[in-house]
Amino acid sequence: DKRGFSFEVLPPLKGNGTAALFRTIDALSEFGPRFINITTHHSEYVYKELENGLLTRQRVRRRPGTVAIAGAIQNKYDIPVIPHIICSGATKEDIEYELLDLQFLGISNILVLRGDKAKEDRQFTPTENGHAHATDLLKQVNQFNDGFFFDGTPIKHPGDKFCCGVACYPEK
């Protein structure tokens, strides 16, 4: 039988530990999941009032740690993980560092997505020096797989190649 079970988890909110997440995985692991997806959430902007009454805009990431959570799950449970890599809120360099960290952890399966638009935006706006589409992000991953950093510099000792799932959709 080729059918299998998988599930998707969110990284804990900033400041919370992994205990609740691990309790959830403990409960679901009895079903023998073939893999676990780990979502990624981009930064968002919040406005905070200063003492003088003016507002200041601050960038906040409420759910950091996708790569670290993927490594922790794979290490603790020996279940394959598929972290999401997204365009939203990430520069090409940010993505490159995520790929390097995943390689160091021995994680080679990823899901490439554009990600959601920022809450305050009407449409998706790519980060400066980032990607507008999942297909562009996939090109960067493929270039990395071919042994080159995003700026074209050769990677001296390329690691294992990434196996990518991709979710794309047309704009309305």
C-alpha positions as CSV (number, residue, x, y, z in Angstrom):
1,D,0.0,0.0,0.0
2,K,1.5,3.3,-1.1
3,R,-0.8,5.5,1.0
4,G,0.8,7.3,3.9
5,F,0.2,9.9,6.5
6,S,1.9,13.2,7.0
7,F,1.2,16.3,8.9
8,E,2.2,20.0,9.0
9,V,3.4,21.9,12.1
10,L,4.0,25.6,12.8
11,P,7.1,26.7,14.6
12,P,6.3,27.8,18.1
13,L,5.6,31.5,18.7
14,K,8.6,33.6,19.5
15,G,9.6,33.0,23.2
16,N,7.8,29.7,23.5
17,G,9.7,26.5,23.7
18,T,9.3,23.2,21.8
19,A,7.5,21.3,24.6
20,A,3.9,21.8,23.3
21,L,5.1,21.1,19.7
22,F,6.8,17.9,20.8
23,R,3.7,16.8,22.8
24,T,1.7,17.1,19.6
25,I,4.2,15.2,17.6
26,D,4.3,12.5,20.3
27,A,0.6,12.1,20.0
28,L,0.6,12.0,16.2
29,S,3.7,9.8,15.8
30,E,1.7,6.7,16.6
31,F,0.2,7.0,13.1
32,G,3.6,6.5,11.5
33,P,3.9,9.7,9.4
34,R,6.1,9.4,6.4
35,F,7.2,13.0,6.8
36,I,6.4,16.3,8.7
37,N,6.1,19.6,7.0
38,I,7.3,22.7,8.9
39,T,5.8,26.0,7.8
40,T,7.7,29.3,7.5
41,H,6.2,32.6,8.5
42,H,7.7,35.9,7.2
43,S,8.2,39.0,9.3
44,E,5.4,41.5,9.6
45,Y,5.3,45.1,10.7
46,V,3.7,46.4,13.9
47,Y,3.4,49.9,15.0
48,K,4.4,50.9,18.6
49,E,3.7,54.2,20.2
50,L,6.7,56.1,21.5
51,E,6.7,58.2,24.7
52,N,6.2,61.4,22.5
53,G,3.0,59.9,21.0
54,L,4.5,59.2,17.6
55,L,4.4,55.8,16.1
56,T,7.4,53.7,15.1
57,R,7.2,50.8,12.7
58,Q,9.0,47.7,13.8
59,R,9.6,44.4,12.0
60,V,8.5,41.4,14.0
61,R,8.9,37.7,13.3
62,R,6.3,35.9,15.4
63,R,7.3,32.3,14.4
64,P,11.0,32.1,13.8
65,G,13.0,28.9,13.7
66,T,11.8,26.8,10.8
67,V,15.2,25.4,10.1
68,A,16.0,24.8,13.8
69,I,12.6,23.1,14.4
70,A,13.2,20.9,11.3
71,G,16.5,19.8,12.7
72,A,15.1,19.2,16.2
73,I,12.2,17.1,14.8
74,Q,14.4,15.0,12.5
75,N,16.9,14.4,15.4
76,K,14.4,13.6,18.1
77,Y,12.0,11.5,16.1
78,D,14.0,10.2,13.1
79,I,11.0,11.2,10.8
80,P,11.9,12.9,7.5
81,V,11.0,16.6,7.6
82,I,10.1,19.1,4.8
83,P,10.7,22.7,5.8
84,H,9.1,25.4,3.8
85,I,11.4,27.9,2.1
86,I,9.5,31.1,1.1
87,C,10.1,34.3,-0.9
88,S,8.1,36.4,1.6
89,G,10.3,38.5,3.7
90,A,13.5,36.9,2.6
91,T,16.4,38.2,0.6
92,K,18.4,35.9,-1.7
93,E,21.2,35.9,0.9
94,D,18.7,34.9,3.7
95,I,17.6,32.0,1.5
96,E,21.1,31.0,0.8
97,Y,21.9,30.8,4.6
98,E,18.7,28.7,5.1
99,L,19.9,26.3,2.4
100,L,23.4,26.1,4.0
101,D,21.9,25.5,7.5
102,L,19.6,22.8,6.1
103,Q,22.6,21.1,4.4
104,F,24.6,21.2,7.7
105,L,21.7,19.4,9.3
106,G,21.4,16.8,6.6
107,I,18.0,17.9,5.5
108,S,17.6,17.7,1.8
109,N,13.8,17.8,1.2
110,I,12.2,21.2,1.0
111,L,9.0,22.8,-0.2
112,V,9.5,26.0,-2.2
113,L,6.7,28.6,-2.0
114,R,6.1,32.3,-2.6
115,G,4.5,32.7,0.7
116,D,1.7,35.1,1.7
117,K,1.6,38.8,1.2
118,A,2.1,41.0,4.2
119,K,-1.1,41.7,6.1
120,E,-0.9,45.5,5.4
121,D,-0.3,45.0,1.6
122,R,-3.0,44.6,-1.1
123,Q,-0.8,42.4,-3.2
124,F,2.5,40.5,-2.7
125,T,5.5,42.7,-2.7
126,P,8.9,41.0,-2.9
127,T,11.6,41.9,-0.4
128,E,14.4,44.0,-1.8
129,N,16.9,41.6,-3.3
130,G,14.4,38.8,-2.9
131,H,12.2,36.8,-5.2
132,A,8.7,37.7,-6.6
133,H,7.7,34.1,-7.5
134,A,8.3,30.6,-6.3
135,T,9.8,29.8,-9.7
136,D,12.5,32.4,-9.1
137,L,13.2,30.9,-5.7
138,L,13.4,27.4,-7.3
139,K,16.0,28.8,-9.8
140,Q,18.1,29.9,-6.9
141,V,17.9,26.4,-5.2
142,N,18.8,24.8,-8.6
143,Q,21.8,27.1,-8.9
144,F,22.8,26.1,-5.4
145,N,22.4,22.4,-6.3
146,D,24.6,23.1,-9.4
147,G,27.3,24.3,-7.0
148,F,26.9,28.1,-7.1
149,F,25.9,30.7,-4.6
150,F,23.2,33.2,-5.7
151,D,25.9,35.7,-6.8
152,G,27.5,33.2,-9.1
153,T,30.4,32.4,-6.8
154,P,31.3,28.7,-6.9
155,I,30.7,26.6,-3.8
156,K,34.0,25.0,-2.8
157,H,32.6,21.9,-1.3
158,P,28.9,21.4,-2.4
159,G,26.9,19.2,-0.1
160,D,23.9,17.0,-0.9
161,K,21.4,18.4,-3.5
162,F,18.0,19.5,-2.4
163,C,14.9,17.6,-3.6
164,C,12.2,20.3,-4.1
165,G,8.5,20.3,-4.0
166,V,7.1,23.5,-5.4
167,A,3.7,25.1,-5.0
168,C,2.8,27.8,-7.7
169,Y,-0.4,29.4,-8.6
170,P,-1.5,32.2,-11.0
171,E,-2.3,35.6,-9.8
172,K,-5.9,36.7,-10.1
